[in-house]
Amino acid sequence: MAYNLLRAIMWEAADTNDVSKRLISLQTSRQYLKSFITALLNAGKRKSQFLYKTMLDKIVQKLLPERSDRTEPRVIKRRKKSYPLMTKPRNATKPQIAA
């Protein structure tokens, strides 16, 4: 649940500042959220909105560098063993193998 909250904050920071979502660091976002959380909880409505906007701006200030060639092909490597793949549950496969 905390991971989803952190990802939502990262996406909002990217959307409000017109930055690519891929360039926002998870670790930086976590650190800023950790440092701002007590102030956000203790502040009034107007001040907490200001602090939240400030936190989003801070998150976007430390972007990751552009990383080229970071896509991996979605393929299955060949199977090195001559045994067939187990495509059924183990308890259904055992009687067939034993027979």
N, C-alpha and C positions, 0 to 999 in steps of 0.2 A: 504494500500500500504506500509506503514511503517512497519507493522507487517511482511509482506512478505519479505521485505528487511532484516529485523532483522533475520528472520528464515534462509534466504539464507546465511547470514554471519555466523550464528551458524553452519550450515551444512558444510560450507567451512572450518571453524575452526576445526570441527571434522574430516573431510576428510584429511586435510593437516597434522594433528597431530595423526592420527590413534586412535581416541577416539570414543567411542559410542556416537551417537547423543542424546541418552536419558539422558546422564549425564551432558549435557551442560545447564546451567541455563539461562533462558530467561531474568531474571532481571539483572544478571551480564553482559550479552551481551549488554543489553540496556545501562547500566551505562558506559561500556567501549566505546561503540559507541558514546554516548553523550560526553564523555571526549575527544575522538580522532577526532571528526568530524571537528572542526575548524582547527586543525593542518593539517588534510588531505586535506581540501579545499584550504588552503593557501600554501601548499608545492608544489614543482616542481614534475615532473614525477618520478624521481629516489627516492626522499625523501618520496613521498607519497606511493610508493611501499614498502619501508622500514617500514614506519609507519603502513601501512595496515597489513603487516606480523607480526609486533610487537603486534598490536591489537589482531590478531587471536591467537597469543601465550599467551597473557594475558587472553583471554577468556577461554582458555583451562586449565589454571593454577588453576582456582577455579571451580572444578567439583562438581556436586551434589553427595551425598553418594548413594551407591547402595541400592535400596529399593526393598526388596522382597515382594511377595504377593500383587503387585499393579495392577494386572489384574482383571478386572470385567467381569463377564459372560454377554454375549449379549443375554438376555432373556427378555421377557415381563412378568411383574408380573400379577397375575390374577386381573381381573377387579372386584372391590368391589361392584359395582352398578348393579342392574338387568336390567338397560336400555341397549339397543344395542349401539354399537359404531356408530358414524356418519362417514360414508364412502363416502358420496356425499357432494357437496357444500351446505351450509345452505339454499340458495335461492331455490335449487331444493328439499330439504328435507322438508321445511315448508309446501308446499301444500299437500304432502303425509301424514304428521302428522295431519293437519287440517281436512282432509277428513274422 
